[in-house]
Amino acid sequence: MPISPNLSEIVTTTLRNRSGTVADDVTKNNGLLTRLNSRGRKKPVSGGRTIVQELQYQENSTFKRYSGYDILNVQPSDVITAAEYDLKQAAVAVSMSGLEQLQNSGEDAILDLLEQRIENAETTLKNNIALDCYSDGTADGGRQIGGLQLLISTSPTSGTVGGISRATWGFWRNQKFSASADGGAAATNANIQSYMNRLYMSCVRGSDAPDLVVADNNFFRLYWESLQAIQRITSADKGMAGFQSLQYMGADVIFDGGFGGGAPSNQMFFLNTQYLFYRPHRDRDMAPIGDERMNTNQDAFVQLMGFAGNLTMNNAFLQGVLFA
């Protein structure tokens, strides 16, 4: 049987048809992104040099108590600023050499091989983006997504996030609690809830409170064991999405460790997802990059599939991290 003359077109068309599904699969592959997506916090960007996230950094300074004809303060008050996040990029390649096309003679045989390679490329891309969502953004010379370890740091008084110095601006520092340093003892199933309580109270502002807690293997296990007989999955939608979910103060406690999980060891993030955003570029959300590419000096073609975007935040002090 002859080799399909439109092989590269098949690859491109297949990737384009599947790109929307793969983009959605990323959220299903990550407890954090699942919640951000369900709360409408997936906000695609359409362009620009950076991703700009506006935020309120202080109260209006014109507040004044008065009586009768007292003079009121009507001076302009600077209350809005913005954090700027770089677009981070990632890509995987689906390739096939001329020899492989010859060896897999027949259109069905070639399509079987391509299907496996396309599925592997999709899995590779979504798994690595999911892992990067927990990163500190330093891998590959800072080309990595700035994940939870950057946005919600165990050292919140140092470093720069979104172009804003945490050493200079106190409003841009998240909450933290160290089980061993602040609590005086390593976390156990006997004290984990006490440590969680201390961190939780520092992350509450009126009705604003953490609605998602993401834990690694160890901290989730300690919390789970502390519940003893009342342990159960209380959130059907999270359970069906494949994430074991307990409850704490109305927040889902998600186990996002396990084999290949991205949550960092001995850490538990207390997240107010109202102020966290997943910002993929609308034209590069697990989508093909251009058409197929063929080098003039190689008997092979390549089709790239890529991502561009970042995780962003516009409120730090209502987020927290519990760590060993």
Secondary structure, DSSP 8 states (H G I E B T S, - for coil): ----TTHHHHHHHHHHHHHHHHHHHHHHT-HHHHHHHHTT-B--B---SSEEEEEE-S--TT-----TT----------EEEEEE--EEEEEEEEEEHHHHHHT-SHHHHHHHHHHHHHHHHHHHHHHHHHHTTS-S-HHHHTS---HHHHS-SSTTSSEETTEETTT-GGG--EEEETTTTTSS---TTTHHHHHHHHHHHT-BTTB---EEEE-HHHHHHHHHHHGGG-----HHHHHTT--EEEETTEEEEE--STT--S-TTEEEEE-GGGEEEEEEEEEEEEEEEEEE--TT-SEEEEEEEEEEEEEES--TT-EEEE-
